[in-house]
Amino acid sequence: MKRRLLTSTALTLVTTAASPALAADPIKLELRGYFQAFILLGRIDRDVSGTTGTSYRPETFRYEGEIWFSGQSKLDNGTTIGIRVELEAWSQGGGSTSTNDQMDEEYIFAFGDWGRIEFGGTNDASYKMVFAAPTAVQGWGFQDPSMGARYQGSNFSSSNNAGRGGTANPGMSAAMANNSGDANKFSYFSPRIAGFQVGASYTPQFSRTASLAQCASNTGGGNINNCPRDSNAWSSALDIGANYLNKFGDVTVALYGGYFNASFDRGNAGGANNNNTNPSANGRWKSWAAGAQVGVAGFTLGGGIGRDNNGLKGNNGTRWYAASLMYGQGPWMVSAGWWGGRNDERSVTSTTAQNRAGRDKIDIIEIGGNYMLSSGIRLVGGFSYVMGSGQSKSEKADAWAFLFGTVLTF
């Protein structure tokens, strides 16, 4: 699950340098999007923070959606230029003082025989090119899910470091919403040649939180001023992705690889610009990922592997693994999968009784499927289990739930 600033200068230069390029028709916006609504029934272990704790009700209502405003126009030279703006279709609260951003992604794009470029607030290339463990449980799964693995307790999420980007959420691409997310960036995707395609993104600066950010961030509050130096933010982020798609008889094959690297622009302690309360622990953000899928006779088997240092100094990287099997026949799709994260925390100093140094583990098991009632209308159901392991009660917290919902796309 996010997004920022737009400009047309770079795209205009690229698409008009060769010859005059007049559009046959003006850009006309169309509405698309999705809405996902779920009821969860299950159990979340009690959080423990010092001598106090938090208990949770067994039922949870979740929903998430977006409305996409998009349009494009094809120039006489064959290049197509367009825009996409995504409006969050759910209330983020906070009242009149809220800094939450009601917009998700917003960017302009251009594509033709030469490839595709994107400019603005959107995800990195490797995020958009990933192929790994598939899922039939829409809204969930293991690739930065809209809802999956987000129903466990807050202290478990913050104490267990076996997830990606400092949270308990999974992910299967090199770049994640937990790092550069939808911060302003420039991306290029090559044409697909003999099944191969490469993509690259450059992000000048981003921060993990942004209620006081002075530059574009993945969580809102950016696009106000220029990007200051010494602001305890990550900068000069380079993301590279590649994939290969082909079919051999009745067998389809997809391969994926990605790499993400960003430096840390250290500033004063406290990191006032980015709510970074412990900048001394942060360092160069490095992440890599690889994945594959094989499909035949309605079955798709896939998996992935990678490592993410979560933007931290020292040997505190999360190693992750994922595997799943999906089957689709007619209106039905079902899947079963697993995601596992491991972090040895070899350079972590124990600070509290609920965040002790030592190996943390997260295992997520997901079983479920969906049934298509009509085009754009699917019933979704399943079971998800998040198991945490570590040196404290919060790190060991588990959560499980049966989930039932409806997913609409339009």
C-alpha positions as CSV (number, residue, x, y, z in Angstrom):
1,M,0.0,0.0,0.0
2,K,1.3,6.1,-0.4
3,R,2.2,9.0,-3.5
4,R,3.7,13.0,-5.3
5,L,4.9,16.0,-7.6
6,L,4.3,16.1,-11.4
7,T,6.0,18.1,-14.2
8,S,6.0,17.7,-17.9
9,T,9.3,19.2,-19.0
10,A,11.4,16.0,-19.2
11,L,8.7,14.1,-21.1
12,T,8.2,16.9,-23.5
13,L,11.9,17.0,-24.4
14,V,12.0,13.2,-24.9
15,T,8.9,12.9,-27.0
16,T,9.4,15.9,-29.2
17,A,13.1,16.1,-29.9
18,A,13.0,13.9,-32.9
19,S,10.2,15.6,-34.8
20,P,7.0,17.6,-34.3
21,A,4.5,15.5,-32.5
22,L,0.9,16.6,-32.5
23,A,-1.8,14.7,-30.8
24,A,-4.8,13.6,-32.8
25,D,-7.1,14.0,-29.8
26,P,-6.9,15.8,-26.5
27,I,-6.5,13.8,-23.3
28,K,-9.8,12.6,-21.8
29,L,-9.9,11.3,-18.3
30,E,-11.6,8.0,-17.4
31,L,-12.5,6.5,-14.1
32,R,-11.2,3.2,-12.9
33,G,-10.3,1.7,-9.6
34,Y,-11.1,-0.9,-7.0
35,F,-12.8,-1.4,-3.6
36,Q,-12.0,-4.2,-1.1
37,A,-14.1,-4.9,2.0
38,F,-13.5,-7.7,4.5
39,I,-14.8,-9.1,7.7
40,L,-12.1,-10.9,9.9
41,L,-12.9,-13.3,12.7
42,G,-10.0,-14.6,14.7
43,R,-7.5,-13.9,17.5
44,I,-4.6,-11.5,18.2
45,D,-2.2,-12.2,21.0
46,R,-2.2,-9.6,23.8
47,D,0.5,-6.9,23.3
48,V,2.9,-6.4,26.2
49,S,4.7,-3.1,26.7
50,G,6.6,-3.0,30.0
51,T,4.0,-3.9,32.7
52,T,0.9,-3.0,30.6
53,G,-0.7,-4.6,27.6
54,T,-3.4,-4.3,25.0
55,S,-6.0,-6.9,24.2
56,Y,-8.0,-7.0,21.0
57,R,-11.5,-8.0,19.9
58,P,-11.9,-11.1,17.8
59,E,-13.7,-9.4,15.0
60,T,-12.3,-6.7,12.6
61,F,-13.8,-4.9,9.7
62,R,-11.4,-3.8,7.0
63,Y,-11.8,-2.0,3.7
64,E,-9.5,-0.3,1.2
65,G,-10.0,1.2,-2.2
66,E,-8.8,3.7,-4.8
67,I,-10.4,5.7,-7.6
68,W,-8.1,6.2,-10.6
69,F,-8.3,9.2,-12.9
70,S,-6.3,8.4,-16.0
71,G,-6.1,9.5,-19.6
72,Q,-3.8,9.4,-22.5
73,S,-3.3,10.7,-26.1
74,K,-1.3,9.3,-29.0
75,L,1.0,11.7,-30.8
76,D,1.5,11.6,-34.6
77,N,5.0,10.3,-34.1
78,G,3.6,7.2,-32.3
79,T,4.4,8.2,-28.7
80,T,1.6,8.1,-26.2
81,I,1.5,10.5,-23.3
82,G,-0.8,10.3,-20.4
83,I,-1.5,11.0,-16.7
84,R,-2.7,8.9,-13.8
85,V,-3.9,10.2,-10.4
86,E,-5.2,7.9,-7.7
87,L,-7.6,9.0,-5.0
88,E,-7.8,7.0,-1.8
89,A,-11.4,5.7,-1.5
90,W,-11.3,5.4,2.3
91,S,-11.1,7.9,5.2
92,Q,-7.7,8.3,6.8
93,G,-9.0,10.4,9.7
94,G,-7.0,12.9,11.7
95,G,-9.4,15.8,11.6
96,S,-8.4,19.3,10.5
97,T,-4.8,18.8,11.7
98,S,-4.2,15.6,9.9
99,T,-1.2,15.4,7.6
100,N,-2.4,12.2,5.9
101,D,-2.5,12.4,2.2
102,Q,-5.8,11.5,0.5
103,M,-4.0,11.0,-2.8
104,D,-2.1,7.8,-3.6
105,E,0.0,7.8,-6.8
106,E,0.1,10.7,-9.2
107,Y,2.4,10.7,-12.2
108,I,2.7,11.3,-16.0
109,F,3.9,8.7,-18.4
110,A,4.9,8.2,-22.0
111,F,5.4,5.1,-24.0
112,G,6.2,3.9,-27.5
113,D,8.4,1.5,-29.4
114,W,11.3,2.9,-27.5
115,G,9.9,1.8,-24.1
116,R,8.1,3.6,-21.3
117,I,9.0,6.4,-18.9
118,E,7.1,7.5,-15.7
119,F,7.7,10.8,-13.8
120,G,6.1,11.6,-10.5
121,G,4.8,9.9,-7.3
122,T,4.7,6.2,-8.0
123,N,6.4,2.9,-7.1
124,D,9.9,1.8,-8.3
125,A,10.6,-0.3,-11.3
126,S,11.4,-3.5,-9.4
127,Y,8.2,-3.2,-7.4
128,K,6.1,-3.2,-10.7
129,M,8.1,-6.0,-12.4
130,V,8.0,-8.7,-9.6
131,F,7.0,-12.3,-10.2
132,A,7.2,-14.6,-7.2
133,A,4.6,-16.4,-5.0
134,P,1.1,-15.9,-6.5
135,T,-2.2,-15.6,-4.5
136,A,-5.9,-15.9,-5.2
137,V,-6.8,-14.0,-2.1
138,Q,-7.1,-10.5,-3.6
139,G,-6.0,-7.7,-1.2
140,W,-3.8,-10.1,0.8
141,G,-0.9,-12.2,-0.4
142,F,2.8,-11.5,0.2
143,Q,3.7,-8.6,-2.1
144,D,3.1,-5.4,0.0
145,P,-0.6,-6.4,0.6
146,S,-3.4,-3.9,1.1
147,M,-4.5,-5.8,4.2
148,G,-2.6,-8.9,4.7
149,A,-0.5,-9.3,7.9
150,R,-1.8,-5.9,9.1
151,Y,-4.2,-7.2,11.8
152,Q,-1.6,-8.2,14.4
153,G,-1.0,-6.1,17.4
154,S,1.0,-2.8,17.2
155,N,3.7,-3.8,19.7
156,F,4.3,-7.1,17.8
157,S,4.7,-5.1,14.6
158,S,7.2,-2.7,16.2
159,S,9.2,-5.3,18.3
160,N,9.6,-8.1,15.8
161,N,12.2,-7.1,13.2
162,A,11.8,-10.1,10.8
163,G,9.5,-8.1,8.5
164,R,10.4,-5.6,5.8
165,G,11.2,-2.0,6.3
166,G,10.7,-2.0,10.1
167,T,7.2,-3.5,10.0
168,A,5.8,-7.0,10.2
169,N,4.5,-6.8,6.6
170,P,5.9,-9.1,3.9
171,G,7.2,-8.2,0.4
172,M,8.7,-10.0,-2.5
173,S,10.3,-7.1,-4.6
174,A,13.6,-5.3,-4.1
175,A,11.8,-1.9,-3.6
176,M,8.9,-1.7,-1.2
177,A,6.4,0.8,0.0
178,N,8.3,0.8,3.3
179,N,11.3,2.4,1.6
180,S,11.0,4.8,-1.4
181,G,7.3,4.0,-2.0
182,D,5.7,6.7,-4.0
183,A,8.2,9.4,-3.5
184,N,8.9,11.5,-6.6
185,K,11.0,9.5,-9.1
186,F,11.9,9.0,-12.7
187,S,11.6,5.5,-14.1
188,Y,12.4,3.9,-17.5
189,F,11.2,0.5,-18.7
190,S,12.8,-1.0,-21.8
191,P,10.8,-2.7,-24.6
192,R,10.4,-6.4,-24.1
193,I,12.9,-8.1,-26.4
194,A,13.0,-12.0,-26.7
195,G,11.0,-12.1,-23.5
196,F,13.4,-9.8,-21.5
197,Q,12.7,-6.4,-20.0
198,V,14.7,-4.2,-17.7
199,G,13.6,-1.2,-15.7
200,A,15.3,1.5,-13.5
201,S,14.1,4.2,-11.1
202,Y,15.9,7.1,-9.5
203,T,14.5,8.8,-6.4
204,P,16.3,12.0,-5.2
205,Q,15.1,11.8,-1.6
206,F,12.6,9.9,0.6
207,S,11.8,9.4,4.3
208,R,10.0,6.6,6.1
209,T,7.6,9.0,7.8
210,A,6.6,12.4,6.5
211,S,4.2,14.3,8.8
212,L,7.0,17.0,8.9
213,A,8.8,16.1,5.7
214,Q,10.2,18.8,3.5
215,C,10.6,16.6,0.5
216,A,8.5,14.0,-1.2
217,S,7.9,10.9,0.9
218,N,6.2,7.6,0.6
219,T,3.6,8.4,3.2
220,G,2.4,11.9,2.4
221,G,3.3,15.4,3.5
222,G,5.9,16.0,0.8
223,N,6.0,18.2,-2.4
224,I,6.1,21.4,-0.4
225,N,9.7,22.7,-0.6
226,N,12.9,21.7,-2.2
227,C,14.8,18.7,-0.8
228,P,17.1,19.9,2.0
229,R,20.5,18.3,2.8
230,D,21.3,16.9,6.2
231,S,17.7,16.1,6.9
232,N,18.0,12.5,8.2
233,A,16.4,11.1,5.0
234,W,17.5,8.6,2.4
235,S,18.7,10.0,-0.9
236,S,19.9,9.2,-4.4
237,A,18.0,5.9,-4.5
238,L,18.6,3.7,-7.5
239,D,16.3,0.8,-8.2
240,I,16.9,-1.8,-11.0
241,G,14.5,-4.6,-12.0
242,A,14.5,-7.2,-14.7
243,N,12.1,-10.0,-15.7
244,Y,11.7,-12.6,-18.4
245,L,8.4,-13.9,-19.7
246,N,8.0,-16.8,-22.2
247,K,5.9,-19.8,-23.1
248,F,7.1,-23.2,-24.1
249,G,4.3,-25.3,-25.4
250,D,1.7,-25.3,-22.6
251,V,4.2,-24.1,-20.0
252,T,4.6,-20.5,-19.1
253,V,7.7,-19.2,-17.4
254,A,8.4,-15.9,-15.5
255,L,11.7,-15.0,-13.9
256,Y,12.4,-11.9,-11.9
257,G,15.3,-10.0,-10.2
258,G,15.7,-6.7,-8.5
259,Y,18.1,-4.5,-6.6
260,F,17.6,-1.3,-4.5
261,N,20.2,1.0,-3.0
262,A,19.9,4.4,-1.3
263,S,22.3,6.5,0.8
264,F,21.4,8.1,4.1
265,D,21.7,11.9,4.4
266,R,22.5,12.2,8.1
267,G,21.6,15.4,9.9
268,N,21.0,16.6,13.5
269,A,19.9,14.1,16.2
270,G,16.1,13.7,16.3
271,G,15.6,14.2,12.6
272,A,13.0,16.9,12.9
273,N,12.3,17.0,9.2
274,N,11.3,13.4,9.0
275,N,10.3,12.3,12.5
276,N,13.4,10.2,12.6
277,T,14.0,9.7,16.3
278,N,17.1,7.5,16.0
279,P,19.1,8.7,12.9
280,S,22.3,7.2,14.2
281,A,21.0,3.7,13.6
282,N,20.2,4.4,10.0
283,G,22.6,3.8,7.1
284,R,22.6,2.9,3.4
285,W,19.5,1.1,2.4
286,K,20.2,-2.1,0.4
287,S,17.8,-4.7,-0.8
288,W,17.7,-7.4,-3.4
289,A,15.1,-10.0,-4.5
290,A,14.7,-12.8,-7.0
291,G,11.6,-14.8,-7.9
292,A,10.1,-17.2,-10.5
293,Q,6.7,-18.6,-11.6
294,V,5.8,-21.7,-13.7
295,G,2.3,-22.2,-15.0
296,V,0.7,-25.2,-16.7
297,A,-2.9,-26.6,-16.9
298,G,-4.4,-23.9,-14.6
299,F,-1.7,-24.3,-12.0
300,T,0.9,-21.6,-11.1
301,L,3.8,-22.5,-8.8
302,G,6.0,-19.6,-7.7
303,G,8.4,-18.5,-5.1
304,G,11.0,-15.8,-4.1
305,I,14.0,-15.1,-2.0
306,G,15.7,-11.9,-0.9
307,R,17.4,-9.7,1.7
308,D,16.5,-6.3,3.0
309,N,18.7,-4.4,5.5
310,N,15.7,-2.2,6.3
311,G,17.8,1.0,6.0
312,L,19.8,0.1,9.2
313,K,23.5,0.0,9.9
314,G,25.1,-3.2,11.1
315,N,24.1,-6.8,10.4
316,N,20.4,-6.3,10.9
317,G,19.1,-7.4,7.6
318,T,15.9,-9.4,7.0
319,R,16.2,-12.6,5.0
320,W,12.9,-13.6,3.5
321,Y,11.5,-16.6,1.5
322,A,8.2,-17.2,-0.1
323,A,6.4,-20.0,-1.9
324,S,2.8,-20.7,-3.1
325,L,0.7,-22.7,-5.4
326,M,-2.4,-21.3,-7.2
327,Y,-5.0,-23.0,-9.3
328,G,-7.7,-21.4,-11.5
329,Q,-10.5,-23.0,-13.4
330,G,-13.5,-21.1,-14.8
331,P,-14.8,-18.6,-12.2
332,W,-12.8,-20.2,-9.4
333,M,-9.3,-19.5,-8.1
334,V,-7.6,-21.0,-5.0
335,S,-4.1,-20.8,-3.5
336,A,-2.0,-21.8,-0.6
337,G,1.3,-20.1,0.3
338,W,3.9,-19.2,2.9
339,W,6.2,-16.2,3.6
340,G,9.0,-16.4,6.1
341,G,11.3,-13.6,7.4
342,R,14.4,-14.0,9.5
343,N,16.5,-11.4,11.3
344,D,19.5,-12.3,13.5
345,E,19.8,-8.8,15.0
346,R,23.5,-9.3,15.5
347,S,24.2,-5.6,16.0
348,V,21.1,-4.6,17.9
349,T,21.4,-3.4,21.5
350,S,18.6,-4.4,23.8
351,T,16.8,-1.4,25.0
352,T,13.6,-2.6,26.7
353,A,12.3,-5.9,28.1
354,Q,10.0,-6.1,25.0
355,N,12.6,-5.5,22.3
356,R,15.5,-7.8,23.1
357,A,18.5,-8.6,20.8
358,G,18.4,-12.0,19.2
359,R,16.9,-13.8,16.2
360,D,13.4,-12.7,15.2
361,K,11.2,-14.8,13.0
362,I,7.9,-14.2,11.2
363,D,6.0,-16.9,9.3
364,I,2.8,-16.1,7.4
365,I,0.5,-18.9,6.1
366,E,-2.3,-18.0,3.8
367,I,-5.0,-20.3,2.3
368,G,-8.0,-19.2,0.3
369,G,-9.5,-18.2,-3.0
370,N,-12.1,-16.2,-4.9
371,Y,-15.2,-16.7,-7.0
372,M,-16.1,-14.4,-9.9
373,L,-19.8,-13.5,-9.7
374,S,-19.6,-11.2,-12.7
375,S,-16.9,-9.1,-14.5
376,G,-15.3,-7.0,-11.8
377,I,-17.1,-8.6,-8.9
378,R,-15.5,-11.4,-6.8
379,L,-16.2,-13.0,-3.5
380,V,-13.0,-13.7,-1.5
381,G,-12.4,-15.9,1.5
382,G,-9.6,-17.6,3.3
383,F,-7.5,-18.1,6.3
384,S,-4.3,-16.3,7.4
385,Y,-1.9,-17.1,10.3
386,V,0.9,-14.8,11.3
387,M,3.4,-16.4,13.7
388,G,6.1,-14.3,15.5
389,S,9.1,-15.6,17.3
390,G,11.7,-13.7,19.3
391,Q,13.0,-13.0,22.8
392,S,10.0,-11.2,24.3
393,K,6.3,-11.6,24.6
394,S,5.5,-9.1,21.9
395,E,8.0,-10.5,19.5
396,K,6.4,-13.9,20.0
397,A,2.8,-12.7,19.4
398,D,0.7,-14.6,17.0
399,A,-2.5,-13.7,15.0
400,W,-4.9,-15.7,13.0
401,A,-8.1,-14.9,11.2
402,F,-10.8,-16.3,8.9
403,L,-11.5,-13.6,6.3
404,F,-14.6,-13.1,4.1
405,G,-15.1,-10.2,1.7
406,T,-15.9,-8.7,-1.7
407,V,-13.5,-7.2,-4.2
408,L,-14.8,-4.8,-6.8
409,T,-12.8,-3.6,-9.8
410,F,-14.0,-1.1,-12.3
